[in-house]
Amino acid sequence: MTTDMQLALELLLLGMFTVFLILSLVVLSARLLILAVNRWSASSLRSRSSEQKILSSSAETIPKEVIAVLTASVEVATQGQGRIVSIERQIS
């Protein structure tokens, strides 16, 4: 190999390694940010008792067992990320 080809290959490998390193740092920092935000928002959501708010607003019309089943279903379906804001009975 000539010295020009060797220099070109070295620069190519150095550039590829640098790009890989920087992109790895970007991915790692993004994952850390996502974990931090999820922990912060999950703790603030847990502090609110959404089931108690629903029970107080709709206790006269919807049985507590139905509200408990709906709340559990939403928890399972959204993997703990969703919450019920209101329940309304529709008369058909």
N, C-alpha and C positions, 0 to 999 in steps of 0.2 A: 504494500500500500504506500502511496505517496504521502508526504506530510500534509498536503492539502486535504486529502481524503480523510486522513486520520483526525485532523483538526475539525473537519466538518462532522465526522461521526461523534467526536467528543462533545461538540456544541449541541448536536442533536440530542444526545443522551442527557446532557446537563439540562437542556431546556425541557425535555419531557419529564425529568425527575422534578424540576422546579414546579411545573404545572401540576403534576400529581400531588406534590406536597401542599401547594396552596389550595387546591380543590379539596383535599382531605381536611385541611384546617377549616375551610368554609362549611363542609358537611358536619364536622364535629361541633363547631360552634352553633350551627343551626339546631342540631339535636339537643344540645345543652339548653339553648334558649327555649325550645319547645317543652322540654321536661320542666324547666323552671316555671314557665307560664302555666302549664297544666297543673303543677302542684299548687301554685298560688290561687288559680281560679277554682280548683277543686275544693280547696279548704274554705274559700269564701262561699261556695255554693253549699257545702255541707252545713255551714253555720245557719243557713236559713232552713226552716222547716216547712217545706212546700206542702207536705201532707197535712199539717195542722191548718194551714191557710185554706186548703181545699175543704177540709172537714168543717171548718167554721162557716164557710160561705155556702156550702151545699149540703149541710147536714139534714135539712128538712126533706130534701127531694131524693137523694141518692143514698142507698145503704152504705154503711162503713165498710162492709165486706167487699162491695163492688169497687170502692175507691182503693182499698188495699190491693185488690187484684190488678187494677189498672196501673197503680203506682209500681208494683212489682214487675209487671209486664214492660213498662217503659224503661225501668232500670236494666232489665235483661236485654231488651232490644237495642238500647243505645249504649250499653256497657258502662252505665253510670254517668254518661255525659248529658242525658236529657232529663227534663223535669216537666211535670204537668203544671200548667199555669191555671187552667180553669176547666171545669167539666160542666157541660150543659146537656140537659135531657131534651131530645127533640121528640115532639109528639107527631106521629105519622098517621 
